Amino acid sequence: MEERYIRNIPAISAEEQAALAQKRVLVAGCGGLGGYLIEYLARLGVGAIDAVDGDVFEPSNLNRQLLSTPALVGTGKAEAARARVEAVAPGVRLRAIPVFLDGENASGLVQGQDLALDALDNVPARLLLEDACAQAGVSIVHGAIRGWSAQVAVVPPGSGRLRRLYGSGGGAPIDRTSLPFTPPFCAAIQAAEAVKLLLGRPSSLEGQLLLADLRRMDWDLLPL
């Protein structure tokens, strides 16, 4: 075992650490949530990560997005994810995919993945991801943030949980307020559930939606 993973043991066994190196994970979105998810998965030792995002950094991203810097404003988020992983975890294979997930590419992006992580910022794309994962038999770890609040859920293929949460994807525009500490908090919970699923351990959020309000420090688990 590489010395860099020694501190993962025994919370993750040596056998499980070796198993993580054989896994491939799709991270849909490389912004506030996605940047931290990629960081956590890479440092954990997940072998391959496909980072999908067609967006570029804007000044408004600098308050919370791990991968953003003033020098990178105007450059692609997926490519920044590749450079970050190359710098902090060069043994991890990160494929930068600079596209927006849509109805044309969702199925192809999901094929061959062991797990998908939802770090998207809009409902229609989330529902496309859910449909593609249902067809491919791939589970999703969903995360969403707004201001002080975060939510996380595990979405088994074919469960339709995101569609039940969000309806048809219409409605009012999404509130994009986001504080610096909410994305890493939400991403940490997503990453913890992701590791359990990748290692065949039971998910603590199976059949439940975690809602967290960091302003009030309120935590709720709602049945799905």
N, C-alpha and C positions, 0 to 999 in steps of 0.2 A: 504493500500500500504506500502511496505517496505520503510524505511527511505532512503535506499541506492539509490532509484530511484527518490527521490523528485526533484532533479535538472534536471531531464528529462522533468518535467512538467513546463509550458504548451506547450513546443515545441512538445512534444508527450502528448496527453491527458491521463487522468487516465484510461479511457476505452481502449485506444490503448496500454498503458503499460500492462494492464491485458491481452490483446490479444497477445502481443509478448510472454508472458509466455507460451502460448499454441502452439507456432510454433516450427517446426523442420526444421533445415537447414543443408544441406550437404556442407562442406568445403573440396574441392578436392585439397589437397596439404597443407602441414603444414610448408612450408619454409618461404621465405621472405615475400610474400604476405599473405600466409595462417596464419602465426603466428599473424600478426596484425589483420586480419579479425576475427579470433577467439577471440582475446582480445576485439575488439570493440563489437562484437555480445554478448559476455558474459557480459560485463559491461552494455550494453543496456538492458539486461534482456530477451534475446531470450531463451525460455525454454529448448530447446534440440538442441545440435550440434553434428553431426557426423563428426569427423575429420579423413580424409583418407590420409595416406601416408605410404609407405613401406620403406622410406629412413631413414638413420641415419645421425646424425650431423657430419660434417667434419670441420677442422679448417678454411676452406675458407668461412664457413657460418657465422663466428663470426662477420664479419664487418656489418651485416645488419639484421640478423634473430633474432627477439625478443625472441624466445624460446630457443635460443642457448646460452650456456655458456661453458667455457673451461672444466668444470667438466662433461658436458654432451656429449662431443665429443665421437662418437662411439655408442651412445644410440639412441633409436628410437624417431623420431619427433612426431608421433601420441601420444605416451605415455607422452612425454614432454608437449604436449598440454593438456592432461588430468590433469596432475599435476598442470599446470599453472591455469587452470580454477578452480580446486579445491581450490587453494590458494586465488584467487582474487574474485571468484563469486561462492561460494559453492552451491548456490541454483540452478545453471544451470547444467543440465545433459549433460555431454560430454562423448560420446562414442568414444574411441580411436580404430581406425581400421587400423592396421599396414600392409596394402597391397598397392600395386600400382594399380591404376585404369586400367583395361584392358577389352578386349572384353568378357571375361568370367564373370566378376563381376559387370560391369558397370550398367546393368539393375537392379540388386538386390540392389545396393547401392543407386540408385535413388528412388526406390519405397518408398512411404510413406513420401517423403520430400515435404515441402511447397516451397522450393527454393533451388537452387544449386549455389554455388559460385566457380568460376573457378580461382584457384590459382595454376594451373599446370604450368610446365616449358617445355612442349613439345607439338607440334601440334597434333601428332597422338592421344594422350590421350584426348586432347581438343575435337577432332572430335568424339571420342567414347562417351565422356560425352554428347555432343550435340545430338548424335543419341539416346542415352538412355533417355535423358530428353524429346526428341520429342515423343518417344513412351509412356512415363509416363505422359505427359502433364505438365511438370515442367519447369519453366523459369530459365534461367541462368543469373547471373551477371558476365560478363567476365572481367578479368583484366590481363594485361601483362606489363612487365617492361623491360627496357634495358638502362643501364647507367643513363643518365639524363632524359630519356623519359618514359612516361607511356601512356597506352590507356585503356579505359573502354567502354563497350557496354552492353546493355541489350538485351538478346537473348530469345525471346518468343519461346515456343515449336513449332517445325515444320517450323520455319522461315529460317533455314539454313544459318544464318548470319555468323557463324564461318567458315563454309565451303567456303562461298564466300570471306571471309577475307583471309583465309589461303590456299585455293585450296585443293589439295588432301592430303596435309601433308608432301610432299616430299621437295626437294630443299636443299639449303645450311644448314649447321649446325647452330643452334641458337646461337647468341651472348649472353653469360651469364654474361657479364659485369653488375654489379649492385652496386650502391652507397647506403650508409646507409639511406638516406632520401627518396629515390624514392619508396621503398615498402610501408612505412606508408602513403605516399601521395596517392598512387594509391588505397591502401586498404581503406582509409577513404572515397574516392569517391564511391568505390564499396559498402561499408557498408551503406552509405547514400541512395544509390539507392535500396539496399536490404531492408532497413526498409520501404521505401515507398511502395515497392511491397508487403511486408508482411502485411502491414496495409491497402492495397487496395487503396493507393494513386497513382496518375499518376506518371510514371517515367519521369524525366526530360530528359532522354537520349533515349526515345522511338524513334526508327528509326534513331538514330544518333550514330556516333563513336566519343568519346572524345579523342583527341590527345593533350598531354601536353609535352612541352619541358621546363624543369626546368632551363636549362642553359640560354636559351634566354627569359624565361618567356612568351613563345608563347602558345596560346590556340586555338585549332581549333575544330569545330563541323562539321563533315562530314556526309552527308546523306548516309544511308545504303539502 
